Amino acid sequence: MTTIVLKELTRRFGQVAAVDHLNLEIDSGELIAFLGPSGCGKTTTLRMIAGLLMPTSGDVLFDGKSVLGVPTEKRGAVMVFQKHLLFPNMSVGDNIGFGLRMRGMHKHEIAARVREMLELVRLPGFENRRAHELSGGQQQRVALARGLIIRPAVLLLDEPLANLDANLRLEMRELIRNIQQELRITSIFVTHDQEEAVMLADRVALMFDGVIQQYDIPRNFYERPKTAEVARFFRNENFIRGRKRGKTVETAAGNITITADCGLPDGPVLLTVRPEEISVREDAAENTLDARVVSTVYMGTYTQFLLEVDGRVWRANGPAEATASTGDNVILYLPPKRTWLLPVE
Ligand code: ATP
C-alpha cells in the first residue's frame, strides 16, 4: 500500500508549462482520475509519477520518500497504456508472465500466477491463444493482467478504455473498479471523459492548462463546483449575476434563497443551478427567476428547455408533457438546497 504526494510538480516543454506547480495527495488504496481537456497535462503528470519523465522542478513522493531518479519498476509502479503493447506472436500466458520471467521466477509458479491473473481479468483458459488472435477488449485485459501480475504498489492507466467501443468500455470500467477494490492498489487513470471519471474514481483531479482546478469526490463537481469553469466542464452553464446578503441572493430576475454553505462572503456572486434541478412553472412560487422560453426539444423522457434568463442562455429539463412553448414567459423554481454560488468570473 502506497501513498503518493506531488509537491509543486512542474514540467516545462520550452516555454510551455505542461504541468505547473501541481500539489496533490493520494491516499493508499485510492483510485484517482486525472480529468481534463486534451493537452491539459494529464499524461505528462502520469509519466512523471511513473518515472518515465523527469520533472523540471518539484517532487514526487511515494510513502513520504522522493522517488525522483528511481526507475518505474523500482518504484513499484506499472503503467498500462491506451494502446496495448503486447508481443503479437507470443501466447497470452507468455505475455502475462513476461515480467515474472524477467525476475527469474520459477516456471511452475509463473504458470500458477498467470492462471490467477486470467481469472481476475475474466479470461480463464486463454493461456495458449496468440495475442494477435484476441479482440481489442481482450488485449486490453491481457495488458492489465500483465501489469498486475508483478503485484505493483501503484497502477497507472493512461486512457485505458479510449480504444474500446461503448459496450466494452462499460464492461472494462466495471472490471477495473472490481479489481481495484479487490486488490486495493493505489491507482491513477487518465481520462477526458467526465462520466468515466465520475463512475470509476474515489476522487477526481480536474485539470486545465497544467493546473488542478478542483480535487474532490465526484458528487461535488455537480453539487459544489469551485468555479464557473468547473461547472461548465460538467455541462452546467446556468449562471446569473447577483448580490449575496446572508442566505439571500438578489438578481435582476428575482431573489433566491440558498441553504448550502458555499463559503463565499456577502457581495457580488454568480448564482447557479443544474438544468435537472430546475422546475419550469407557469404559476408563481417562492425562490423563482423570471425566464422566457427560447425553444423546447422533446427528449422522450423529458423536455429540454432553452431559456433566456437576464440575457443569458439557460437550460432546464422539464416533464415530457411540458406545455410551455417558444416565446412564453415562465417562472423557474430553484430548490434552495440545490442552488449554489460561485465567485464572479
Ligand atoms: P491528451 O488528453 O490529449 O492526451 P493531456 O492532458 O494528457 O492531453 P499532455 O500530453 O500531458 O496532455 O500534454 C500537455 C502539454 O504538453 C500539451 O500542450 C502538449 O502539447 C505538451 N507536450 C507534451 N509532451 C510534449 C513533448 N514531448 N514535447 C513538447 N511538448 C509536449
Boltz pocket constraint, residues with backbone or C-beta under 6 A from the ligand:
constraints:
  - pocket:
      binder: B
      contacts: [[A, 13], [A, 16], [A, 18], [A, 36], [A, 37], [A, 38], [A, 39], [A, 40], [A, 41], [A, 42], [A, 43], [A, 44], [A, 45], [A, 192]]
      max_distance: 6.0
